[in-house]
Amino acid sequence: MTKQEATEIIDRNYDCREKSLIYCLHEKSKFSEKRFWEFYDSAICLAEDAKANGRSADTAMKITRIYQCVLKEFIYHFDKNDLSLLRKFPKNYGDYIERLDYAVDAYFRGSLINDEFFELRK
């Protein structure tokens, strides 16, 4: 994935446009594994670029906001007082959260680890 492709995916998610994880969660009430990995890979790509070239405040803000939105949608899924219920919600949602945590940390800390250390795989 190129930096430009990764940036476009981040922007699409930040703006809640079609074919993004945030759009699927918020507008379609559906968890999309494909869109999850697309966002994850874009965040990792930009983390690698940030390590080499420095972080962008704008990109950092967007990644953080997307991360917050995903976590909120997961929380709403479990809230009995909220009408939101995600279709195709993964039973191992904690593994997905772990991956999101890692992607955000990788962007801010500039440290990347091998995917083999994670239980959740593509």
Disulfide bonds with the S-S distance in Angstrom:
none
